[in-house]
Amino acid sequence: MKKLGYAVLGLGIGMAHAEAAEASEYADLVAACDIDEKRLEKFASIYPNATLYRDFEELLKDERVDIISICLPSAMHADFAVRAMEAGKNVLVEKPLDII
Ligand SMILES: NC(=O)c1ccc[n+]([C@@H]2O[C@H](COP(=O)([O-])OP(=O)(O)OC[C@H]3O[C@@H](n4cnc5c(N)ncnc54)[C@H](O)[C@@H]3O)[C@@H](O)[C@H]2O)c1
């Protein structure tokens, strides 16, 4: 069975998503994206084999990525989830799905 290529966008609560993906027999944690260098550094210290992205558009180009956990601040969820789906990615969206 092919493992799902898993990526996490936003490394606050997203660190818990990364931990779950890493623990899953169905997922392969391949990438993370954030604009915060300290958070990227912390992620890299735990998952040295994953690719780091600072630009969401670059993450979307990564063909290994099948699914993205959207873990951005609340008002950004829908916008980034739609962009990910339009790029052919599956998404898992942190609650809330979005706010008005
Ligand atoms: N923290 C929790 O325990 C918790 C629990 C349940 C749900 N949530 C929900 O999860 C979501 C995120 O919460 P959080 O506490 O992790 O927030 P946070 O602000 O700590 O983390 C969000 C991350 O997104 C990054 N980010 C912002 N804009 C970006 C962009 N354009 N590209 C890449 N990265 C970007 C930030 O740098 C930051 O690291 C919220 O909707 C919150 O309601 C959080």
The ligand as a Tripos MOL2 file, in Angstrom:
@<TRIPOS>MOLECULE
LIG
   44    48     1     0     0
SMALL
NO_CHARGES

@<TRIPOS>ATOM
      1 N1         -3.4290   25.6700   19.6190 N.am      1 LIG1
      2 C1         -4.3960   24.8050   19.9240 C.2       1 LIG1
      3 O1         -4.3700   24.1010   20.9370 O.2       1 LIG1
      4 C2         -5.5620   24.6430   18.9880 C.ar      1 LIG1
      5 C3         -6.5220   23.6880   19.2810 C.ar      1 LIG1
      6 C4         -7.5660   23.5170   18.3860 C.ar      1 LIG1
      7 C5         -7.6710   24.2950   17.2570 C.ar      1 LIG1
      8 N2         -6.7440   25.2350   17.0140 N.ar      1 LIG1
      9 C6         -6.8760   26.0300   15.8100 C.3       1 LIG1
     10 O2         -5.7440   25.8110   14.9920 O.3       1 LIG1
     11 C7         -5.4650   26.9880   14.2400 C.3       1 LIG1
     12 C8         -4.0310   27.4150   14.4740 C.3       1 LIG1
     13 O3         -3.8630   27.6740   15.8460 O.3       1 LIG1
     14 P1         -2.4100   27.8030   16.4770 P.3       1 LIG1
     15 O4         -2.6240   27.9150   17.9420 O.co2     1 LIG1
     16 O5         -1.5400   26.7120   15.9540 O.co2     1 LIG1
     17 O6         -1.9410   29.2190   15.8550 O.3       1 LIG1
     18 P2         -0.4630   29.8110   15.7180 P.3       1 LIG1
     19 O7         -0.6360   31.2570   15.4030 O.co2     1 LIG1
     20 O8          0.3700   29.3920   16.8850 O.co2     1 LIG1
     21 O9          0.1560   29.0620   14.4410 O.3       1 LIG1
     22 C9         -0.1730   29.4090   13.1320 C.3       1 LIG1
     23 C10         1.0870   29.2920   12.2900 C.3       1 LIG1
     24 O10         0.7520   29.6420   10.9460 O.3       1 LIG1
     25 C11         1.8920   30.3020   10.4010 C.3       1 LIG1
     26 N3          1.5020   31.0760    9.2320 N.ar      1 LIG1
     27 C12         0.7590   32.2230    9.1720 C.ar      1 LIG1
     28 N4          0.6250   32.6560    7.9060 N.ar      1 LIG1
     29 C13         1.2950   31.7540    7.1290 C.ar      1 LIG1
     30 C14         1.4930   31.6450    5.7220 C.ar      1 LIG1
     31 N5          1.0180   32.5480    4.8430 N.pl3     1 LIG1
     32 N6          2.2240   30.5910    5.2610 N.ar      1 LIG1
     33 C15         2.7320   29.6870    6.1170 C.ar      1 LIG1
     34 N7          2.5540   29.7390    7.4650 N.ar      1 LIG1
     35 C16         1.8510   30.7610    7.9680 C.ar      1 LIG1
     36 C17         2.3990   31.1600   11.5430 C.3       1 LIG1
     37 O11         3.7340   31.5800   11.3430 O.3       1 LIG1
     38 C18         2.2260   30.2260   12.7270 C.3       1 LIG1
     39 O12         3.4020   29.4610   12.9720 O.3       1 LIG1
     40 C19        -6.4890   28.0510   14.6890 C.3       1 LIG1
     41 O13        -7.5680   28.0510   13.7700 O.3       1 LIG1
     42 C20        -6.9330   27.5310   16.0550 C.3       1 LIG1
     43 O14        -8.2610   27.9480   16.3510 O.3       1 LIG1
     44 C21        -5.6760   25.4260   17.8420 C.ar      1 LIG1
@<TRIPOS>BOND
     1     1     2 1
     2     2     3 2
     3     2     4 1
     4     4     5 ar
     5     4    44 ar
     6     5     6 ar
     7     6     7 ar
     8     7     8 ar
     9     8     9 1
    10     8    44 ar
    11     9    10 1
    12     9    42 1
    13    10    11 1
    14    11    12 1
    15    11    40 1
    16    12    13 1
    17    13    14 1
    18    14    15 2
    19    14    16 1
    20    14    17 1
    21    17    18 1
    22    18    19 2
    23    18    20 1
    24    18    21 1
    25    21    22 1
    26    22    23 1
    27    23    24 1
    28    23    38 1
    29    24    25 1
    30    25    26 1
    31    25    36 1
    32    26    27 ar
    33    26    35 ar
    34    27    28 ar
    35    28    29 ar
    36    29    30 ar
    37    29    35 ar
    38    30    31 1
    39    30    32 ar
    40    32    33 ar
    41    33    34 ar
    42    34    35 ar
    43    36    37 1
    44    36    38 1
    45    38    39 1
    46    40    41 1
    47    40    42 1
    48    42    43 1
@<TRIPOS>SUBSTRUCTURE
     1 LIG1         1 GROUP 0 **** ****
